[in-house]
Amino acid sequence: MVLKTGKMLFTVLLLLFFIAGFAMAEGKQESAAGDVMVSDADLVVDFAEVQWTDINSTTAVTRIVLEAMGYETTSKIVSVPIAFQAVSTGDIDVFLGDWEPSMRSITKPLLEEGEIIDYKTNLTGAKYTLAVPQYVADAGVTSFKDIARHAEKFNHRIYGIEPGNDGNLLIQKMIDNDAFGLGDFELIESSEAGMLAEVQAVTKDEEWIVFLGWAPHPMNTVHDIEYLADGDDYFGPDFGAATVHTITRVGYAEENPNLARFFKNLQFTLDLEGEIMKDIADGMTATNAAEKWLKKNPFILNDWLEGVKAVDGRDALPAVRENLNI
């Protein structure tokens, strides 16, 4: 009798084991079919942000959408090298501002060692190289090769932005290598705002200046400028043509499948960033400028939120539109 009862118990346990195994297999099949569940390991998304208007814009609009989905977000303002270091150590989840190829000297070793993930390109058609006011270009400075010939007019100075920035590093490398005869030039480091204030000051009297320029940015409409040719070995071809990439910490996509889908969808445009940056330049906060843009252009959410869930399990698109009242 005891033996018979024991056999029955063993049979029941074996049956339960197979049922559980089947349920787990079925769940895996659903996941393989592409269903995205909100099983994110962490409902807080930590961003790195550098003090550039374009990255302030993209980070602000991204945080607004994520918070409307039910996530919490943080953002730490750091220098470019610290941004990548923080992602590589896992202290930061996402950085939306990897400008390539200018940042390649920073990103290449980290990527080769598997310390960060180049998740996707989030902007194409960007530009990042040296620039001069149009009247300086009209006077004959259209190439990196022309700068040294007019060293006195430039006061032997090239204006960059914050210390540690990749663009500054490239300028300093040119000076150190005496590339284009720039060996006796000095790199003036400041900030985006400080550099542009200097541009504003000297252009009033049509004085000469060469500085680090990029697009998208309001400087391209506020100032009449021209980008210089022949800097391919430092800033890339086609007058510093650039792409901007989303960088994540290792394992982030696997740990956060819903967020992985969102960041895979997240794509910016020159017009999007240009409009938000213009409002920031006019005195709005990045958050308010991003909110204004989203209310004016809610259609973008159709692409960004395809296949994405809100934290409460609803489809993200109606949840976000409801929470943002758009």
Disulfide bonds with the S-S distance in Angstrom:
none
